[in-house]
């Protein structure tokens, strides 16, 4: 009887673990190309807007976008393009060359309920990548004001904030190129890279009016190439 119980428990555990690992990737069809940059130019920002305090953070070398954090700037280096979009597929190539991490943000500067218009993002570090609902998570001004300089409140809201993101472990090696596919459709945000998928469904992602897009860089350097965004049919 004891062996039977152990066997049943083992089977249940394996079944639950297997279900938690199964992710149905979003099936979408690309529509119009909304933005593209292959960095095949000697210099210049192209359509990207960069604040003057980040001058020198974004350069082009041999058809690649070389990005870095500026020491003393007080914030990771940001580059943004401005146009209207909603549900999209984003693809790009990147490699770490010493930097710590970067975010790809999708914002609405007209949204006043969140910090700096942040709606959702995909974040990459050396050992993971994350999809996150900013609008109803850490960038919600009501939540942000509660947890600022308040460790106790931050701990109280930890379960809520954790529910607003999905983290997938993955080792990103320096000086190795990776191809990324990000899909935002309705309330779902998904990122596929290196054969793995991070996906989250959260109400804040189902934001209808996005108008700002781009990376935030921490450390030096990160290289990018072939950034493209399409609408979804």
C-alpha positions as CSV (number, residue, x, y, z in Angstrom):
1,X,0.0,0.0,0.0
2,X,2.8,2.4,0.9
3,X,4.5,1.8,-2.5
4,X,1.1,2.4,-4.3
5,X,0.6,5.7,-2.4
6,X,4.2,6.9,-3.3
7,X,3.6,5.9,-6.9
8,X,0.3,7.9,-7.1
9,X,1.9,10.9,-5.5
10,X,4.8,10.8,-7.9
11,X,2.5,10.6,-10.9
12,X,0.4,13.5,-9.6
13,X,3.5,15.6,-9.0
14,X,4.8,14.9,-12.5
15,X,1.4,15.7,-14.1
16,X,1.1,19.0,-12.2
17,X,4.7,20.0,-13.1
18,X,4.1,19.1,-16.7
19,X,1.0,21.2,-16.9
20,X,2.8,24.2,-15.4
21,X,5.5,24.0,-18.1
22,X,3.1,23.8,-21.1
23,X,2.6,27.2,-22.7
24,X,0.5,27.6,-25.8
25,X,2.3,30.2,-27.9
26,X,0.3,33.0,-29.4
27,X,-0.7,32.3,-33.0
28,X,-0.8,35.5,-35.0
29,X,-0.4,36.8,-38.5
30,X,1.8,39.8,-39.2
31,X,0.2,42.8,-40.8
32,X,1.7,46.1,-41.8
33,X,5.4,46.9,-40.9
34,X,5.2,49.8,-38.5
35,X,8.9,50.3,-37.8
36,X,12.2,48.9,-39.0
37,X,15.9,49.7,-38.3
38,X,18.7,47.6,-39.6
39,X,21.4,50.2,-38.6
40,X,23.0,50.0,-42.0
41,X,24.4,53.5,-41.9
42,X,27.6,55.0,-40.6
43,X,26.0,57.2,-37.9
44,X,22.9,59.0,-36.8
45,X,19.9,58.3,-34.7
46,X,17.4,57.7,-37.5
47,X,13.9,57.8,-36.0
48,X,15.1,57.3,-32.4
49,X,14.8,60.1,-29.8
50,X,17.5,60.2,-27.2
51,X,17.7,62.7,-24.3
52,X,20.8,64.9,-24.2
53,X,21.9,63.4,-20.9
54,X,22.3,60.1,-22.8
55,X,24.5,61.6,-25.5
56,X,27.1,59.0,-26.5
57,X,25.0,56.1,-25.3
58,X,23.8,55.0,-28.7
59,X,26.3,54.6,-31.6
60,X,26.5,52.6,-34.8
61,X,29.5,50.4,-35.6
62,X,29.6,48.2,-38.7
63,X,25.8,48.0,-39.0
64,X,25.2,47.2,-35.4
65,X,23.6,49.5,-32.7
66,X,26.1,49.7,-29.8
67,X,24.4,50.9,-26.6
68,X,25.5,51.6,-23.0
69,X,24.7,53.3,-19.8
70,X,26.1,56.7,-19.2
71,X,27.9,57.0,-15.8
72,X,26.3,59.6,-13.6
73,X,23.2,60.0,-15.7
74,X,21.1,58.6,-12.8
75,X,19.0,56.3,-15.1
76,X,19.6,53.7,-17.6
77,X,20.1,55.0,-21.1
78,X,16.9,55.3,-23.1
79,X,16.1,55.6,-26.8
80,X,12.5,55.8,-28.0
81,X,10.5,56.0,-31.2
82,X,7.1,57.6,-31.2
83,X,4.1,56.4,-33.3
84,X,0.7,54.9,-32.5
85,X,0.3,51.1,-32.2
86,X,-1.7,48.5,-30.3
87,X,-1.3,44.8,-30.9
88,X,2.1,44.0,-32.4
89,X,4.9,41.5,-33.2
90,X,8.4,42.8,-32.4
91,X,11.6,41.0,-33.5
92,X,15.2,41.9,-33.0
93,X,18.7,40.5,-32.5
94,X,20.9,41.3,-29.5
95,X,24.0,40.3,-27.6
96,X,25.4,41.2,-24.3
97,X,29.0,42.6,-24.4
98,X,29.5,43.2,-20.7
99,X,26.3,45.0,-19.8
100,X,24.0,43.9,-17.0
101,X,20.5,44.1,-18.4
102,X,18.0,45.9,-20.6
103,X,14.3,46.5,-21.0
104,X,12.1,46.9,-24.0
105,X,9.2,49.1,-23.0
106,X,5.8,49.8,-24.6
107,X,4.3,53.1,-23.2
108,X,1.4,55.5,-23.5
109,X,2.6,59.0,-22.6
110,X,-1.1,60.1,-22.3
111,X,-1.8,57.6,-19.5
112,X,-1.6,59.5,-16.3
113,X,-2.4,56.7,-13.9
114,X,1.2,55.3,-14.3
115,X,4.7,56.5,-13.9
116,X,6.2,57.9,-17.1
117,X,3.5,56.3,-19.2
118,X,4.8,52.7,-18.6
119,X,2.3,50.1,-19.7
120,X,4.2,46.9,-20.2
121,X,7.8,45.6,-20.8
122,X,10.1,42.8,-21.5
123,X,13.3,42.7,-19.5
124,X,16.5,40.8,-20.1
125,X,19.3,40.0,-17.6
126,X,22.2,37.6,-17.9
127,X,20.2,34.8,-16.4
128,X,16.5,35.4,-17.2
129,X,14.0,37.3,-19.2
130,X,10.7,38.7,-18.0
131,X,7.3,39.8,-19.4
132,X,5.5,42.3,-17.2
133,X,2.3,44.3,-16.8
134,X,3.5,47.8,-15.6
135,X,0.1,49.5,-15.8
136,X,-1.5,47.5,-12.9
137,X,1.8,46.6,-11.3
138,X,4.9,48.5,-10.1
139,X,4.2,51.5,-12.3
140,X,0.7,52.1,-11.1
141,X,1.0,55.4,-9.2
142,X,-1.2,54.3,-6.4
143,X,0.9,51.2,-5.8
144,X,4.2,53.0,-6.5
145,X,3.3,55.7,-3.9
146,X,2.4,53.0,-1.3
147,X,5.6,51.0,-1.6
148,X,8.1,53.9,-2.0
149,X,10.4,53.9,1.0
150,X,8.0,51.5,2.7
151,X,9.5,47.9,2.8
152,X,6.6,46.7,5.0
153,X,4.0,47.7,2.4
154,X,6.2,46.4,-0.4
155,X,6.2,43.0,1.3
156,X,2.4,43.1,1.8
157,X,2.0,43.7,-1.9
158,X,4.6,41.3,-3.1
159,X,2.1,38.6,-4.1
160,X,0.2,41.1,-6.2
161,X,3.3,42.5,-7.8
162,X,4.7,39.0,-8.5
163,X,1.4,38.1,-10.3
164,X,2.1,40.9,-12.7
165,X,5.1,39.3,-14.3
166,X,6.4,36.0,-15.6
167,X,10.1,35.2,-15.3
168,X,11.9,32.5,-17.3
169,X,15.4,31.4,-16.4
170,X,17.9,31.5,-19.3
171,X,21.6,32.1,-19.4
172,X,22.6,34.7,-22.0
173,X,26.3,34.4,-22.8
174,X,28.4,37.4,-23.6
175,X,29.3,38.0,-27.3
176,X,26.6,35.6,-28.5
177,X,23.7,36.8,-30.7
178,X,20.1,35.9,-29.7
179,X,16.9,36.4,-31.7
180,X,13.9,37.7,-29.9
181,X,10.2,37.6,-30.8
182,X,7.8,39.6,-28.7
183,X,4.1,39.4,-29.2
184,X,1.5,41.7,-27.6
185,X,-2.1,40.7,-28.3
186,X,-4.9,41.9,-26.2
187,X,-4.1,41.2,-22.5
188,X,-1.3,38.8,-23.4
189,X,2.4,39.6,-23.6
190,X,4.7,36.9,-24.8
191,X,8.5,36.7,-25.4
192,X,10.2,33.8,-27.2
193,X,14.0,33.5,-27.2
194,X,16.5,30.7,-27.2
195,X,13.8,28.1,-27.5
196,X,11.9,29.3,-24.4
197,X,8.7,31.2,-23.9
198,X,7.7,33.8,-21.2
199,X,4.0,34.7,-21.3
200,X,1.6,36.6,-19.1
201,X,-2.1,37.5,-19.3
202,X,-2.9,40.6,-17.3
203,X,-5.5,43.4,-17.7
204,X,-3.0,46.2,-17.9
205,X,-1.5,44.8,-21.1
206,X,-4.8,45.2,-22.8
207,X,-4.2,48.9,-23.3
208,X,-5.6,50.3,-26.5
209,X,-3.3,53.3,-27.2
210,X,0.4,52.8,-27.2
211,X,2.7,55.5,-28.7
212,X,6.2,55.0,-27.4
213,X,8.7,52.1,-27.8
214,X,12.3,51.4,-27.2
215,X,15.1,50.0,-25.0
216,X,16.6,51.1,-21.6
217,X,20.2,50.0,-21.1
218,X,22.0,49.3,-17.8
219,X,25.7,48.7,-18.0
220,X,27.9,48.5,-21.1
221,X,27.7,47.3,-23.8
222,X,24.6,45.7,-25.5
223,X,24.5,45.4,-29.3
224,X,21.2,45.4,-31.3
225,X,20.4,44.7,-34.9
226,X,17.3,44.2,-37.2
227,X,14.7,45.8,-35.0
228,X,11.2,45.4,-36.6
229,X,7.6,45.9,-35.5
230,X,4.5,44.7,-37.3
231,X,0.8,45.2,-36.6
232,X,-1.2,42.0,-36.1
233,X,-3.9,41.2,-38.7
